[in-house]
Amino acid sequence: MVRVPRYPQGTRIVICRGGLPLEPEVVGRVGTIIRHDSDVEDRYAVQLDGESDLRRFAEDELCEKNRR
């Protein structure tokens, strides 16, 4: 079965608390989905605003920016 990512590339998101421990300073930060990580099913590469590096987040750590 092919899994369709919940968040497509380019979606603006806010980092939320998920099921795994998360650095407190990233919670509430805004970023953009760059790509779905095809190696791990529920992981996304996200570029947070003001950063050039990509960070990886689980799907339950992401909320759409306008749905916070």
mmCIF file as Biopython writes it, N, C-alpha, C and O atoms, coordinates in Angstrom:
data_model
#
loop_
_atom_site.group_PDB
_atom_site.id
_atom_site.type_symbol
_atom_site.label_atom_id
_atom_site.label_alt_id
_atom_site.label_comp_id
_atom_site.label_asym_id
_atom_site.label_entity_id
_atom_site.label_seq_id
_atom_site.pdbx_PDB_ins_code
_atom_site.Cartn_x
_atom_site.Cartn_y
_atom_site.Cartn_z
_atom_site.occupancy
_atom_site.B_iso_or_equiv
_atom_site.auth_seq_id
_atom_site.auth_asym_id
_atom_site.pdbx_PDB_model_num
ATOM 1   N N  . MET A ? 1  ? 0.843  -1.170 0.000  1.0 0.0 1  A 1 
ATOM 2   C CA . MET A ? 1  ? 0.000  0.000  0.000  1.0 0.0 1  A 1 
ATOM 3   C C  . MET A ? 1  ? 0.894  1.241  0.000  1.0 0.0 1  A 1 
ATOM 4   O O  . MET A ? 1  ? 1.899  1.290  0.708  1.0 0.0 1  A 1 
ATOM 5   N N  . VAL A ? 2  ? 0.526  2.223  -0.784 1.0 0.0 2  A 1 
ATOM 6   C CA . VAL A ? 2  ? 1.263  3.483  -0.844 1.0 0.0 2  A 1 
ATOM 7   C C  . VAL A ? 2  ? 0.647  4.448  0.161  1.0 0.0 2  A 1 
ATOM 8   O O  . VAL A ? 2  ? -0.569 4.633  0.198  1.0 0.0 2  A 1 
ATOM 9   N N  . ARG A ? 3  ? 1.488  5.050  0.960  1.0 0.0 3  A 1 
ATOM 10  C CA . ARG A ? 3  ? 1.008  6.007  1.964  1.0 0.0 3  A 1 
ATOM 11  C C  . ARG A ? 3  ? 1.159  7.417  1.417  1.0 0.0 3  A 1 
ATOM 12  O O  . ARG A ? 3  ? 2.230  7.798  0.944  1.0 0.0 3  A 1 
ATOM 13  N N  . VAL A ? 4  ? 0.095  8.179  1.482  1.0 0.0 4  A 1 
ATOM 14  C CA . VAL A ? 4  ? 0.117  9.569  1.040  1.0 0.0 4  A 1 
ATOM 15  C C  . VAL A ? 4  ? 0.434  10.429 2.261  1.0 0.0 4  A 1 
ATOM 16  O O  . VAL A ? 4  ? -0.263 10.338 3.271  1.0 0.0 4  A 1 
ATOM 17  N N  . PRO A ? 5  ? 1.469  11.260 2.187  1.0 0.0 5  A 1 
ATOM 18  C CA . PRO A ? 5  ? 1.813  12.110 3.328  1.0 0.0 5  A 1 
ATOM 19  C C  . PRO A ? 5  ? 0.664  13.064 3.679  1.0 0.0 5  A 1 
ATOM 20  O O  . PRO A ? 5  ? -0.017 13.582 2.795  1.0 0.0 5  A 1 
ATOM 21  N N  . ARG A ? 6  ? 0.467  13.281 4.955  1.0 0.0 6  A 1 
ATOM 22  C CA . ARG A ? 6  ? -0.588 14.180 5.433  1.0 0.0 6  A 1 
ATOM 23  C C  . ARG A ? 6  ? -0.302 15.624 5.026  1.0 0.0 6  A 1 
ATOM 24  O O  . ARG A ? 6  ? -1.215 16.366 4.663  1.0 0.0 6  A 1 
ATOM 25  N N  . TYR A ? 7  ? 0.972  16.015 5.088  1.0 0.0 7  A 1 
ATOM 26  C CA . TYR A ? 7  ? 1.367  17.384 4.771  1.0 0.0 7  A 1 
ATOM 27  C C  . TYR A ? 7  ? 2.184  17.399 3.486  1.0 0.0 7  A 1 
ATOM 28  O O  . TYR A ? 7  ? 3.264  16.811 3.440  1.0 0.0 7  A 1 
ATOM 29  N N  . PRO A ? 8  ? 1.694  18.053 2.452  1.0 0.0 8  A 1 
ATOM 30  C CA . PRO A ? 8  ? 2.465  18.127 1.208  1.0 0.0 8  A 1 
ATOM 31  C C  . PRO A ? 8  ? 3.608  19.128 1.307  1.0 0.0 8  A 1 
ATOM 32  O O  . PRO A ? 8  ? 3.625  19.983 2.192  1.0 0.0 8  A 1 
ATOM 33  N N  . GLN A ? 9  ? 4.541  19.012 0.409  1.0 0.0 9  A 1 
ATOM 34  C CA . GLN A ? 9  ? 5.675  19.932 0.329  1.0 0.0 9  A 1 
ATOM 35  C C  . GLN A ? 9  ? 5.151  21.364 0.233  1.0 0.0 9  A 1 
ATOM 36  O O  . GLN A ? 9  ? 4.206  21.640 -0.506 1.0 0.0 9  A 1 
ATOM 37  N N  . GLY A ? 10 ? 5.773  22.268 0.983  1.0 0.0 10 A 1 
ATOM 38  C CA . GLY A ? 10 ? 5.392  23.674 0.957  1.0 0.0 10 A 1 
ATOM 39  C C  . GLY A ? 10 ? 4.385  24.078 2.019  1.0 0.0 10 A 1 
ATOM 40  O O  . GLY A ? 10 ? 4.103  25.266 2.174  1.0 0.0 10 A 1 
ATOM 41  N N  . THR A ? 11 ? 3.833  23.115 2.760  1.0 0.0 11 A 1 
ATOM 42  C CA . THR A ? 11 ? 2.867  23.434 3.804  1.0 0.0 11 A 1 
ATOM 43  C C  . THR A ? 11 ? 3.544  24.190 4.936  1.0 0.0 11 A 1 
ATOM 44  O O  . THR A ? 11 ? 4.609  23.785 5.403  1.0 0.0 11 A 1 
ATOM 45  N N  . ARG A ? 12 ? 2.938  25.280 5.381  1.0 0.0 12 A 1 
ATOM 46  C CA . ARG A ? 12 ? 3.436  26.038 6.527  1.0 0.0 12 A 1 
ATOM 47  C C  . ARG A ? 12 ? 2.908  25.354 7.782  1.0 0.0 12 A 1 
ATOM 48  O O  . ARG A ? 12 ? 1.712  25.087 7.898  1.0 0.0 12 A 1 
ATOM 49  N N  . ILE A ? 13 ? 3.802  25.077 8.712  1.0 0.0 13 A 1 
ATOM 50  C CA . ILE A ? 13 ? 3.440  24.333 9.924  1.0 0.0 13 A 1 
ATOM 51  C C  . ILE A ? 13 ? 3.980  25.028 11.173 1.0 0.0 13 A 1 
ATOM 52  O O  . ILE A ? 13 ? 4.841  25.904 11.104 1.0 0.0 13 A 1 
ATOM 53  N N  . VAL A ? 14 ? 3.441  24.603 12.314 1.0 0.0 14 A 1 
ATOM 54  C CA . VAL A ? 14 ? 3.924  25.007 13.628 1.0 0.0 14 A 1 
ATOM 55  C C  . VAL A ? 14 ? 4.351  23.727 14.332 1.0 0.0 14 A 1 
ATOM 56  O O  . VAL A ? 14 ? 3.660  22.712 14.245 1.0 0.0 14 A 1 
ATOM 57  N N  . ILE A ? 15 ? 5.475  23.764 15.025 1.0 0.0 15 A 1 
ATOM 58  C CA . ILE A ? 15 ? 5.950  22.588 15.763 1.0 0.0 15 A 1 
ATOM 59  C C  . ILE A ? 15 ? 5.163  22.485 17.065 1.0 0.0 15 A 1 
ATOM 60  O O  . ILE A ? 15 ? 5.097  23.439 17.841 1.0 0.0 15 A 1 
ATOM 61  N N  . CYS A ? 16 ? 4.567  21.311 17.293 1.0 0.0 16 A 1 
ATOM 62  C CA . CYS A ? 16 ? 3.754  21.034 18.483 1.0 0.0 16 A 1 
ATOM 63  C C  . CYS A ? 16 ? 4.369  19.867 19.256 1.0 0.0 16 A 1 
ATOM 64  O O  . CYS A ? 16 ? 5.231  19.158 18.736 1.0 0.0 16 A 1 
ATOM 65  N N  . ARG A ? 17 ? 3.935  19.678 20.463 1.0 0.0 17 A 1 
ATOM 66  C CA . ARG A ? 17 ? 4.391  18.519 21.240 1.0 0.0 17 A 1 
ATOM 67  C C  . ARG A ? 17 ? 3.761  17.256 20.665 1.0 0.0 17 A 1 
ATOM 68  O O  . ARG A ? 17 ? 2.565  17.215 20.377 1.0 0.0 17 A 1 
ATOM 69  N N  . GLY A ? 18 ? 4.587  16.230 20.505 1.0 0.0 18 A 1 
ATOM 70  C CA . GLY A ? 18 ? 4.113  14.949 20.003 1.0 0.0 18 A 1 
ATOM 71  C C  . GLY A ? 18 ? 4.337  13.875 21.049 1.0 0.0 18 A 1 
ATOM 72  O O  . GLY A ? 18 ? 4.419  14.165 22.242 1.0 0.0 18 A 1 
ATOM 73  N N  . GLY A ? 19 ? 4.433  12.643 20.599 1.0 0.0 19 A 1 
ATOM 74  C CA . GLY A ? 19 ? 4.599  11.516 21.496 1.0 0.0 19 A 1 
ATOM 75  C C  . GLY A ? 19 ? 6.026  11.315 21.989 1.0 0.0 19 A 1 
ATOM 76  O O  . GLY A ? 19 ? 6.243  10.640 22.996 1.0 0.0 19 A 1 
ATOM 77  N N  . LEU A ? 20 ? 7.000  11.893 21.292 1.0 0.0 20 A 1 
ATOM 78  C CA . LEU A ? 20 ? 8.403  11.752 21.680 1.0 0.0 20 A 1 
ATOM 79  C C  . LEU A ? 20 ? 8.908  13.030 22.335 1.0 0.0 20 A 1 
ATOM 80  O O  . LEU A ? 20 ? 8.353  14.101 22.091 1.0 0.0 20 A 1 
ATOM 81  N N  . PRO A ? 21 ? 9.939  12.942 23.155 1.0 0.0 21 A 1 
ATOM 82  C CA . PRO A ? 21 ? 10.523 14.163 23.728 1.0 0.0 21 A 1 
ATOM 83  C C  . PRO A ? 21 ? 11.015 15.083 22.612 1.0 0.0 21 A 1 
ATOM 84  O O  . PRO A ? 21 ? 11.498 14.626 21.576 1.0 0.0 21 A 1 
ATOM 85  N N  . LEU A ? 22 ? 10.882 16.379 22.844 1.0 0.0 22 A 1 
ATOM 86  C CA . LEU A ? 22 ? 11.216 17.374 21.841 1.0 0.0 22 A 1 
ATOM 87  C C  . LEU A ? 22 ? 11.911 18.540 22.527 1.0 0.0 22 A 1 
ATOM 88  O O  . LEU A ? 22 ? 11.569 18.897 23.654 1.0 0.0 22 A 1 
ATOM 89  N N  . GLU A ? 23 ? 12.880 19.129 21.851 1.0 0.0 23 A 1 
ATOM 90  C CA . GLU A ? 23 ? 13.577 20.282 22.413 1.0 0.0 23 A 1 
ATOM 91  C C  . GLU A ? 23 ? 12.548 21.381 22.694 1.0 0.0 23 A 1 
ATOM 92  O O  . GLU A ? 23 ? 11.808 21.765 21.789 1.0 0.0 23 A 1 
ATOM 93  N N  . PRO A ? 24 ? 12.485 21.892 23.920 1.0 0.0 24 A 1 
ATOM 94  C CA . PRO A ? 24 ? 11.473 22.892 24.262 1.0 0.0 24 A 1 
ATOM 95  C C  . PRO A ? 24 ? 11.551 24.159 23.418 1.0 0.0 24 A 1 
ATOM 96  O O  . PRO A ? 24 ? 10.533 24.808 23.183 1.0 0.0 24 A 1 
ATOM 97  N N  . GLU A ? 25 ? 12.749 24.517 22.962 1.0 0.0 25 A 1 
ATOM 98  C CA . GLU A ? 25 ? 12.884 25.763 22.204 1.0 0.0 25 A 1 
ATOM 99  C C  . GLU A ? 25 ? 12.313 25.687 20.790 1.0 0.0 25 A 1 
ATOM 100 O O  . GLU A ? 25 ? 12.155 26.725 20.148 1.0 0.0 25 A 1 
ATOM 101 N N  . VAL A ? 26 ? 11.998 24.495 20.285 1.0 0.0 26 A 1 
ATOM 102 C CA . VAL A ? 26 ? 11.410 24.410 18.950 1.0 0.0 26 A 1 
ATOM 103 C C  . VAL A ? 26 ? 9.883  24.401 18.983 1.0 0.0 26 A 1 
ATOM 104 O O  . VAL A ? 26 ? 9.244  24.682 17.969 1.0 0.0 26 A 1 
ATOM 105 N N  . VAL A ? 27 ? 9.296  24.083 20.123 1.0 0.0 27 A 1 
ATOM 106 C CA . VAL A ? 27 ? 7.832  24.058 20.233 1.0 0.0 27 A 1 
ATOM 107 C C  . VAL A ? 27 ? 7.293  25.469 19.983 1.0 0.0 27 A 1 
ATOM 108 O O  . VAL A ? 27 ? 7.735  26.435 20.604 1.0 0.0 27 A 1 
ATOM 109 N N  . GLY A ? 28 ? 6.345  25.568 19.076 1.0 0.0 28 A 1 
ATOM 110 C CA . GLY A ? 28 ? 5.750  26.850 18.733 1.0 0.0 28 A 1 
ATOM 111 C C  . GLY A ? 28 ? 6.418  27.557 17.564 1.0 0.0 28 A 1 
ATOM 112 O O  . GLY A ? 28 ? 5.909  28.566 17.075 1.0 0.0 28 A 1 
ATOM 113 N N  . ARG A ? 29 ? 7.557  27.033 17.113 1.0 0.0 29 A 1 
ATOM 114 C CA . ARG A ? 29 ? 8.242  27.652 15.967 1.0 0.0 29 A 1 
ATOM 115 C C  . ARG A ? 29 ? 7.525  27.298 14.673 1.0 0.0 29 A 1 
ATOM 116 O O  . ARG A ? 29 ? 6.869  26.262 14.568 1.0 0.0 29 A 1 
ATOM 117 N N  . VAL A ? 30 ? 7.663  28.170 13.705 1.0 0.0 30 A 1 
ATOM 118 C CA . VAL A ? 30 ? 6.992  28.020 12.411 1.0 0.0 30 A 1 
ATOM 119 C C  . VAL A ? 30 ? 8.019  27.614 11.360 1.0 0.0 30 A 1 
ATOM 120 O O  . VAL A ? 30 ? 9.175  28.032 11.414 1.0 0.0 30 A 1 
ATOM 121 N N  . GLY A ? 31 ? 7.588  26.802 10.413 1.0 0.0 31 A 1 
ATOM 122 C CA . GLY A ? 31 ? 8.476  26.381 9.338  1.0 0.0 31 A 1 
ATOM 123 C C  . GLY A ? 31 ? 7.701  25.914 8.129  1.0 0.0 31 A 1 
ATOM 124 O O  . GLY A ? 31 ? 6.481  26.061 8.053  1.0 0.0 31 A 1 
ATOM 125 N N  . THR A ? 32 ? 8.433  25.347 7.179  1.0 0.0 32 A 1 
ATOM 126 C CA . THR A ? 32 ? 7.861  24.876 5.920  1.0 0.0 32 A 1 
ATOM 127 C C  . THR A ? 32 ? 8.274  23.429 5.680  1.0 0.0 32 A 1 
ATOM 128 O O  . THR A ? 32 ? 9.437  23.069 5.861  1.0 0.0 32 A 1 
ATOM 129 N N  . ILE A ? 33 ? 7.312  22.601 5.270  1.0 0.0 33 A 1 
ATOM 130 C CA . ILE A ? 33 ? 7.622  21.217 4.897  1.0 0.0 33 A 1 
ATOM 131 C C  . ILE A ? 33 ? 8.429  21.258 3.609  1.0 0.0 33 A 1 
ATOM 132 O O  . ILE A ? 33 ? 7.971  21.792 2.599  1.0 0.0 33 A 1 
ATOM 133 N N  . ILE A ? 34 ? 9.620  20.697 3.646  1.0 0.0 34 A 1 
ATOM 134 C CA . ILE A ? 34 ? 10.463 20.633 2.454  1.0 0.0 34 A 1 
ATOM 135 C C  . ILE A ? 34 ? 10.232 19.317 1.711  1.0 0.0 34 A 1 
ATOM 136 O O  . ILE A ? 34 ? 10.149 19.291 0.483  1.0 0.0 34 A 1 
ATOM 137 N N  . ARG A ? 35 ? 10.130 18.246 2.460  1.0 0.0 35 A 1 
ATOM 138 C CA . ARG A ? 35 ? 9.837  16.953 1.825  1.0 0.0 35 A 1 
ATOM 139 C C  . ARG A ? 35 ? 9.408  15.944 2.882  1.0 0.0 35 A 1 
ATOM 140 O O  . ARG A ? 35 ? 9.662  16.112 4.075  1.0 0.0 35 A 1 
ATOM 141 N N  . HIS A ? 36 ? 8.752  14.895 2.408  1.0 0.0 36 A 1 
ATOM 142 C CA . HIS A ? 36 ? 8.404  13.746 3.237  1.0 0.0 36 A 1 
ATOM 143 C C  . HIS A ? 36 ? 9.605  12.824 3.228  1.0 0.0 36 A 1 
ATOM 144 O O  . HIS A ? 36 ? 10.168 12.557 2.166  1.0 0.0 36 A 1 
ATOM 145 N N  . ASP A ? 37 ? 10.003 12.338 4.373  1.0 0.0 37 A 1 
ATOM 146 C CA . ASP A ? 37 ? 11.158 11.447 4.475  1.0 0.0 37 A 1 
ATOM 147 C C  . ASP A ? 37 ? 10.723 10.046 4.052  1.0 0.0 37 A 1 
ATOM 148 O O  . ASP A ? 37 ? 10.003 9.372  4.789  1.0 0.0 37 A 1 
ATOM 149 N N  . SER A ? 38 ? 11.145 9.613  2.894  1.0 0.0 38 A 1 
ATOM 150 C CA . SER A ? 38 ? 10.710 8.310  2.375  1.0 0.0 38 A 1 
ATOM 151 C C  . SER A ? 38 ? 11.325 7.131  3.124  1.0 0.0 38 A 1 
ATOM 152 O O  . SER A ? 38 ? 10.838 6.007  3.007  1.0 0.0 38 A 1 
ATOM 153 N N  . ASP A ? 39 ? 12.392 7.373  3.894  1.0 0.0 39 A 1 
ATOM 154 C CA . ASP A ? 39 ? 13.027 6.282  4.649  1.0 0.0 39 A 1 
ATOM 155 C C  . ASP A ? 39 ? 12.249 5.919  5.905  1.0 0.0 39 A 1 
ATOM 156 O O  . ASP A ? 39 ? 12.234 4.756  6.307  1.0 0.0 39 A 1 
ATOM 157 N N  . VAL A ? 40 ? 11.606 6.893  6.525  1.0 0.0 40 A 1 
ATOM 158 C CA . VAL A ? 40 ? 10.837 6.662  7.746  1.0 0.0 40 A 1 
ATOM 159 C C  . VAL A ? 40 ? 9.428  7.190  7.496  1.0 0.0 40 A 1 
ATOM 160 O O  . VAL A ? 40 ? 9.248  8.358  7.154  1.0 0.0 40 A 1 
ATOM 161 N N  . GLU A ? 41 ? 8.445  6.338  7.665  1.0 0.0 41 A 1 
ATOM 162 C CA . GLU A ? 41 ? 7.088  6.609  7.212  1.0 0.0 41 A 1 
ATOM 163 C C  . GLU A ? 41 ? 6.481  7.929  7.678  1.0 0.0 41 A 1 
ATOM 164 O O  . GLU A ? 41 ? 5.887  8.639  6.866  1.0 0.0 41 A 1 
ATOM 165 N N  . ASP A ? 42 ? 6.608  8.280  8.944  1.0 0.0 42 A 1 
ATOM 166 C CA . ASP A ? 42 ? 5.898  9.463  9.443  1.0 0.0 42 A 1 
ATOM 167 C C  . ASP A ? 42 ? 6.825  10.646 9.741  1.0 0.0 42 A 1 
ATOM 168 O O  . ASP A ? 42 ? 6.508  11.479 10.590 1.0 0.0 42 A 1 
ATOM 169 N N  . ARG A ? 43 ? 7.954  10.724 9.057  1.0 0.0 43 A 1 
ATOM 170 C CA . ARG A ? 43 ? 8.919  11.814 9.284  1.0 0.0 43 A 1 
ATOM 171 C C  . ARG A ? 43 ? 8.923  12.806 8.124  1.0 0.0 43 A 1 
ATOM 172 O O  . ARG A ? 43 ? 8.746  12.445 6.961  1.0 0.0 43 A 1 
ATOM 173 N N  . TYR A ? 44 ? 9.132  14.063 8.488  1.0 0.0 44 A 1 
ATOM 174 C CA . TYR A ? 44 ? 9.176  15.145 7.506  1.0 0.0 44 A 1 
ATOM 175 C C  . TYR A ? 44 ? 10.439 15.962 7.698  1.0 0.0 44 A 1 
ATOM 176 O O  . TYR A ? 44 ? 10.886 16.177 8.825  1.0 0.0 44 A 1 
ATOM 177 N N  . ALA A ? 45 ? 11.011 16.416 6.596  1.0 0.0 45 A 1 
ATOM 178 C CA . ALA A ? 45 ? 12.123 17.361 6.640  1.0 0.0 45 A 1 
ATOM 179 C C  . ALA A ? 45 ? 11.511 18.756 6.615  1.0 0.0 45 A 1 
ATOM 180 O O  . ALA A ? 45 ? 10.772 19.109 5.696  1.0 0.0 45 A 1 
ATOM 181 N N  . VAL A ? 46 ? 11.832 19.547 7.645  1.0 0.0 46 A 1 
ATOM 182 C CA . VAL A ? 46 ? 11.237 20.867 7.829  1.0 0.0 46 A 1 
ATOM 183 C C  . VAL A ? 46 ? 12.343 21.906 7.931  1.0 0.0 46 A 1 
ATOM 184 O O  . VAL A ? 46 ? 13.353 21.697 8.601  1.0 0.0 46 A 1 
ATOM 185 N N  . GLN A ? 47 ? 12.134 23.021 7.257  1.0 0.0 47 A 1 
ATOM 186 C CA . GLN A ? 47 ? 13.043 24.157 7.412  1.0 0.0 47 A 1 
ATOM 187 C C  . GLN A ? 47 ? 12.319 25.183 8.275  1.0 0.0 47 A 1 
ATOM 188 O O  . GLN A ? 47 ? 11.331 25.785 7.853  1.0 0.0 47 A 1 
ATOM 189 N N  . LEU A ? 48 ? 12.829 25.371 9.495  1.0 0.0 48 A 1 
ATOM 190 C CA . LEU A ? 48 ? 12.234 26.349 10.393 1.0 0.0 48 A 1 
ATOM 191 C C  . LEU A ? 48 ? 12.609 27.752 9.944  1.0 0.0 48 A 1 
ATOM 192 O O  . LEU A ? 48 ? 13.705 27.969 9.429  1.0 0.0 48 A 1 
ATOM 193 N N  . ASP A ? 49 ? 11.714 28.693 10.134 1.0 0.0 49 A 1 
ATOM 194 C CA . ASP A ? 49 ? 11.970 30.077 9.756  1.0 0.0 49 A 1 
ATOM 195 C C  . ASP A ? 49 ? 13.240 30.568 10.447 1.0 0.0 49 A 1 
ATOM 196 O O  . ASP A ? 49 ? 13.423 30.362 11.646 1.0 0.0 49 A 1 
ATOM 197 N N  . GLY A ? 50 ? 14.106 31.212 9.687  1.0 0.0 50 A 1 
ATOM 198 C CA . GLY A ? 50 ? 15.346 31.750 10.220 1.0 0.0 50 A 1 
ATOM 199 C C  . GLY A ? 50 ? 16.498 30.772 10.262 1.0 0.0 50 A 1 
ATOM 200 O O  . GLY A ? 50 ? 17.586 31.127 10.716 1.0 0.0 50 A 1 
ATOM 201 N N  . GLU A ? 51 ? 16.292 29.549 9.800  1.0 0.0 51 A 1 
ATOM 202 C CA . GLU A ? 51 ? 17.347 28.532 9.783  1.0 0.0 51 A 1 
ATOM 203 C C  . GLU A ? 51 ? 17.599 28.068 8.358  1.0 0.0 51 A 1 
ATOM 204 O O  . GLU A ? 51 ? 16.684 28.053 7.535  1.0 0.0 51 A 1 
ATOM 205 N N  . SER A ? 52 ? 18.833 27.690 8.065  1.0 0.0 52 A 1 
ATOM 206 C CA . SER A ? 52 ? 19.142 27.170 6.736  1.0 0.0 52 A 1 
ATOM 207 C C  . SER A ? 52 ? 19.160 25.641 6.712  1.0 0.0 52 A 1 
ATOM 208 O O  . SER A ? 52 ? 18.970 25.034 5.658  1.0 0.0 52 A 1 
ATOM 209 N N  . ASP A ? 53 ? 19.387 25.021 7.867  1.0 0.0 53 A 1 
ATOM 210 C CA . ASP A ? 53 ? 19.424 23.557 7.941  1.0 0.0 53 A 1 
ATOM 211 C C  . ASP A ? 53 ? 18.014 22.987 8.009  1.0 0.0 53 A 1 
ATOM 212 O O  . ASP A ? 53 ? 17.069 23.663 8.415  1.0 0.0 53 A 1 
ATOM 213 N N  . LEU A ? 54 ? 17.895 21.719 7.599  1.0 0.0 54 A 1 
ATOM 214 C CA . LEU A ? 54 ? 16.626 21.012 7.720  1.0 0.0 54 A 1 
ATOM 215 C C  . LEU A ? 54 ? 16.621 20.227 9.020  1.0 0.0 54 A 1 
ATOM 216 O O  . LEU A ? 54 ? 17.651 19.714 9.458  1.0 0.0 54 A 1 
ATOM 217 N N  . ARG A ? 55 ? 15.458 20.144 9.624  1.0 0.0 55 A 1 
ATOM 218 C CA . ARG A ? 55 ? 15.270 19.299 10.816 1.0 0.0 55 A 1 
ATOM 219 C C  . ARG A ? 55 ? 14.211 18.268 10.490 1.0 0.0 55 A 1 
ATOM 220 O O  . ARG A ? 55 ? 13.347 18.499 9.644  1.0 0.0 55 A 1 
ATOM 221 N N  . ARG A ? 56 ? 14.279 17.138 11.159 1.0 0.0 56 A 1 
ATOM 222 C CA . ARG A ? 56 ? 13.316 16.065 10.936 1.0 0.0 56 A 1 
ATOM 223 C C  . ARG A ? 56 ? 12.341 16.019 12.113 1.0 0.0 56 A 1 
ATOM 224 O O  . ARG A ? 56 ? 12.739 16.053 13.277 1.0 0.0 56 A 1 
ATOM 225 N N  . PHE A ? 57 ? 11.054 15.942 11.771 1.0 0.0 57 A 1 
ATOM 226 C CA . PHE A ? 57 ? 10.005 15.881 12.784 1.0 0.0 57 A 1 
ATOM 227 C C  . PHE A ? 57 ? 9.024  14.781 12.435 1.0 0.0 57 A 1 
ATOM 228 O O  . PHE A ? 57 ? 8.787  14.488 11.264 1.0 0.0 57 A 1 
ATOM 229 N N  . ALA A ? 58 ? 8.451  14.171 13.477 1.0 0.0 58 A 1 
ATOM 230 C CA . ALA A ? 58 ? 7.398  13.170 13.287 1.0 0.0 58 A 1 
ATOM 231 C C  . ALA A ? 58 ? 6.089  13.886 12.961 1.0 0.0 58 A 1 
ATOM 232 O O  . ALA A ? 58 ? 5.904  15.052 13.310 1.0 0.0 58 A 1 
ATOM 233 N N  . GLU A ? 59 ? 5.200  13.185 12.298 1.0 0.0 59 A 1 
ATOM 234 C CA . GLU A ? 59 ? 3.928  13.786 11.879 1.0 0.0 59 A 1 
ATOM 235 C C  . GLU A ? 59 ? 3.138  14.346 13.061 1.0 0.0 59 A 1 
ATOM 236 O O  . GLU A ? 59 ? 2.491  15.385 12.926 1.0 0.0 59 A 1 
ATOM 237 N N  . ASP A ? 60 ? 3.179  13.675 14.220 1.0 0.0 60 A 1 
ATOM 238 C CA . ASP A ? 60 ? 2.395  14.172 15.365 1.0 0.0 60 A 1 
ATOM 239 C C  . ASP A ? 60 ? 3.029  15.398 16.035 1.0 0.0 60 A 1 
ATOM 240 O O  . ASP A ? 60 ? 2.457  15.953 16.973 1.0 0.0 60 A 1 
ATOM 241 N N  . GLU A ? 61 ? 4.200  15.820 15.561 1.0 0.0 61 A 1 
ATOM 242 C CA . GLU A ? 61 ? 4.836  17.035 16.085 1.0 0.0 61 A 1 
ATOM 243 C C  . GLU A ? 61 ? 4.539  18.260 15.218 1.0 0.0 61 A 1 
ATOM 244 O O  . GLU A ? 61 ? 5.049  19.350 15.475 1.0 0.0 61 A 1 
ATOM 245 N N  . LEU A ? 62 ? 3.708  18.069 14.187 1.0 0.0 62 A 1 
ATOM 246 C CA . LEU A ? 62 ? 3.412  19.142 13.249 1.0 0.0 62 A 1 
ATOM 247 C C  . LEU A ? 62 ? 1.939  19.501 13.292 1.0 0.0 62 A 1 
ATOM 248 O O  . LEU A ? 62 ? 1.080  18.622 13.350 1.0 0.0 62 A 1 
ATOM 249 N N  . CYS A ? 63 ? 1.647  20.794 13.264 1.0 0.0 63 A 1 
ATOM 250 C CA . CYS A ? 63 ? 0.280  21.311 13.169 1.0 0.0 63 A 1 
ATOM 251 C C  . CYS A ? 63 ? 0.260  22.323 12.046 1.0 0.0 63 A 1 
ATOM 252 O O  . CYS A ? 63 ? 1.204  23.097 11.890 1.0 0.0 63 A 1 
ATOM 253 N N  . GLU A ? 64 ? -0.809 22.326 11.258 1.0 0.0 64 A 1 
ATOM 254 C CA . GLU A ? 64 ? -0.904 23.332 10.206 1.0 0.0 64 A 1 
ATOM 255 C C  . GLU A ? 64 ? -0.952 24.712 10.849 1.0 0.0 64 A 1 
ATOM 256 O O  . GLU A ? 64 ? -1.616 24.907 11.867 1.0 0.0 64 A 1 
ATOM 257 N N  . LYS A ? 65 ? -0.258 25.653 10.259 1.0 0.0 65 A 1 
ATOM 258 C CA . LYS A ? 65 ? -0.090 26.988 10.839 1.0 0.0 65 A 1 
ATOM 259 C C  . LYS A ? 65 ? -1.422 27.659 11.158 1.0 0.0 65 A 1 
ATOM 260 O O  . LYS A ? 65 ? -1.542 28.307 12.197 1.0 0.0 65 A 1 
ATOM 261 N N  . ASN A ? 66 ? -2.410 27.522 10.305 1.0 0.0 66 A 1 
ATOM 262 C CA . ASN A ? 66 ? -3.678 28.202 10.533 1.0 0.0 66 A 1 
ATOM 263 C C  . ASN A ? 66 ? -4.640 27.407 11.411 1.0 0.0 66 A 1 
ATOM 264 O O  . ASN A ? 66 ? -5.769 27.846 11.629 1.0 0.0 66 A 1 
ATOM 265 N N  . ARG A ? 67 ? -4.220 26.243 11.922 1.0 0.0 67 A 1 
ATOM 266 C CA . ARG A ? 67 ? -5.088 25.401 12.774 1.0 0.0 67 A 1 
ATOM 267 C C  . ARG A ? 67 ? -4.595 25.267 14.188 1.0 0.0 67 A 1 
ATOM 268 O O  . ARG A ? 67 ? -5.172 24.504 14.962 1.0 0.0 67 A 1 
ATOM 269 N N  . ARG A ? 68 ? -3.569 25.966 14.550 1.0 0.0 68 A 1 
ATOM 270 C CA . ARG A ? 68 ? -2.972 25.855 15.865 1.0 0.0 68 A 1 
ATOM 271 C C  . ARG A ? 68 ? -4.018 25.789 16.911 1.0 0.0 68 A 1 
ATOM 272 O O  . ARG A ? 68 ? -3.701 25.692 18.096 1.0 0.0 68 A 1 
#
